[in-house]
């Protein structure tokens, strides 16, 4: 079966702009903008960043090697959030767990141990993960 | 009341957002061509590295103190600047973007008792949301707000915001504030004032107005009044005009010939200049950048960018294309094959506000007439009936050995996090 796809010209530089010709479409006034994934995924453009994930410590939360996470730095971190953290010179992705006096970074893979944050650690929550972007295999 | 929000060591801070390991360490940013220092972390200032110091003089210091060095990455800094500006706009009634790392805040009409908290809130939210540390100064005039924000940088105890309003406090601050650091004084006037034993901002406020008027004319009197708490420099709220105009495209195939790339860049520049004229603005800075194809791992990779500051702000396609094509020639290097290029027009102001320079080498009036004619023809005959033929110049090859990734504008460059 042949599948015909329209040629896209996204790599071409548009040399001609603003061609005005023909009778204006009567539907013109009713056109709504096409759904924009950015607007769905990004609530706060000024504080949204992306990161690519390597490793498999979070596979239980369905975050795999090669996935891209959407990070919103404007959100205050809380118990249960998945966060990009910076600990002792390294970025790591973990789930935040707050227990009475303790702060833990929880992996989602039995092969990894929870990390307890103590006063000795250089530790910051860099941003909270809001979405995961993954490409499905075989597409 | 007026506020000034000034990003701390902005270029260094932009790099540190994505490299938190560099917090607390000496970091410097180099100018175009890795020539001299244009931004320093506090740690770099402390070991004696000076603003504008040539890079070659620093080799020993860098080794001795393990200083981290970056080439300037204006794509990244421009994006982070936009984020800071957006955040500020969401926090105060109105802002006026003054430069890539400074914005004035219009706080008129806000209850005075709330200003101290507001200043700290602005400082906290900008740092949390963008990662950029910022110093907020709040005072009765713009000139005093600038001084207040400088105090924040000197005194970490103020926690990022300083609300300076009681006249006895202001007097105390001005008595210690060097006259040469006052906004609008400049090198020439500060030398003249110092020769008259005017050393601090306070000394200056004690001069009779008539003397200031005769020595420094209207500008000097404005500064004198502002330091005495009388607002004279109007708040210029930005309308809808864009602060930056970017035109960039991928090429249909990789280009390595300078002429081919220049032609594309000339086209992008013409498009950007047209947008600039449409909104009735002029720009002071032109940034040209280009990338190789990230997906061709078999080929050498490069990202280059350069900012050129024009002597006088302009909206002329001819002038802008001239600068952009010349810069392109300096940026393009063998054996790289470029996939994408772009032009950013920056430091944009309304055309009506352009100050003329005494020895302006360009006949701007003539250029204006030509541009009006060109726009008119293009409007009538279809876009780009009339374009400029790009010119070539001999240029030097650029060094940009320490460039950071484009964390916010290239998918191949985003942060990598261990999961």
Interface residues (C-beta under 8 A of the other chain):
Chain A: X10 X11 X12 X13 X15 X16 X17 X18 X19 X44 X45 X46 X47 X49 X50 X51 X52 X53 X54 X55 X56 X57 X58 X63 X64 X65 X67 X68 X69 X73 X74 X84 X86 X89 X90 X91 X92 X93 X124 X126
Chain B: X20 X21 X82 X83 X84 X86 X87 X90 X125 X128 X129 X130 X131 X249 X250 X251 X252 X264 X267 X382 X383 X384 X407 X408 X411 X414 X415 X416 X417 X418 X419
